[in-house]
Amino acid sequence: MPEWIDIRKDERHVAAERQRARSLRESAWWRQQLQAGVCHYCGQHVGAAALTLDHVVPVARGGRSTKGNVVPACASCNASKRCLTPAEQVLERLAREGGLEEDV
């Protein structure tokens, strides 16, 4: 994780949202999300059994366990995402690739 991210998570918020996530994983809606077997991040077909529930905005960063904030993710994408927000993921990818390229 980058050193500049200061995470001060609220343990009560995290516990409550993880409980909501457990309930969401048992729902018909979540089973339908898994049926395609495709990772939200890399787009690879890995099968429903290989997908996990991932919070787009991590719970430790204030994210909630709602249908709009959870996606199916493969284990490697879930592990590489860590506690990064979507904007931080883009910044990290750009840093790895050496910045933005101009398409002029």
N, C-alpha and C positions, 0 to 999 in steps of 0.2 A: 504494500500500500504506500502511496506517496507520503512523504513526511509532512507535507503541508496540510493534510486533512486532520482537523481537530474534531474528534467524535466524542461528544458527551451525551451518551444515550441515557434515556430515562428508563430504568429497569421495569417500572410498572407499565409503561407504554409498550415496551418490547414484549413483556409477558402477555399482556392483553391481546396484542396483534398476532402473536404466535398462536394463541388459542383460537382466534378468529380464522387464522390460516388453516389450522387443523380441521375446523368445521367446513371451511370452503373446499378442502381436498376431498371431503366426503360427499360433496354435492354432485348432482347430475350434470350441472353446468361444467364443473371441472373435468369430469369423466369425458364429456364431449370435447373439451379442449385437448385432451390427451389423445383422442382417437386418431387424429391426423398423424401423430408420431413425429412432428416436425419441431425442431428447436426454434424458438422465437429469435434468438440472436444470430446463429450461423446459418439457419435455413436448411440444415441437413436433416434427412429422414433417419431417425435413430430408433424409432419404435416407441410406443407408448410406455412400455416398461422401463425404458432408459431415461425418461423425462422426469424432472423434478419441478416443484413449484418454486418460482423465483419472484421476488418483489423487484419491480423495475426501480422504484425508489426504495432503498433498503429500509427496513423497519428501524434499524439502529440510527438512521439518518432522518427519522420522522415519518417514514412511509407507512401506509395503512394496508391492511389485508382486505382489499376490495377487488371486485372483478376488473376494474380499470387499472389496477396496479400489480396484478399477478399474471405471470406468463409461464408457459412450459419451457424449460431450458434443459439442455443436455448437461451432464456432469462437468465437462471441461469448460463450457461457457460459464456455468454457474460459479465454478471455482476461480476462473480468471476475472470475473466481474467484481468479486469481493464486495466491499461496501461502497462502491462507486455509484454516483448518480449518472443518468444518461449523459449529461453535459460533461462530466469528468471522464466518462468512457471515451467520448469523442476527442477530448483534449489529450488523453493518454495515447490514443491511436495516432493522432496527428504528430505527437512527439516522437513516437516510434518510427513513423514514416518520414520524418524530417520536415514537417510543416505542410502548408498548403501549396498546391501547384496552381499556377494561373493558367486558365484555359482561354487565352486571348488569341 
